[in-house]
């Protein structure tokens, strides 16, 4: 019985870790996109 619950806990933890990594990568991509957009907007006035 405890073997099954341990396995379920490991699978749940693995899913949570994957979700956390995905959120981290996604938020980093959003920050990079926002920084790039603000950089491109500022054109020097002639």
C-alpha positions, 0 to 999 in steps of 0.5 A: 500500500505504501509503495503505491502511495509513494509512487503516486507522490513521486509522479505528482511531484514530477508533474509539479516540477515540470509545471514549475519549470514551464511557468519559469520559462514562460515568464522569462520569455514574456519578460524578454519579449517586453524588454525587446518591445520597449527597446524597439519602440524607442527610436532616436529622433532626428 
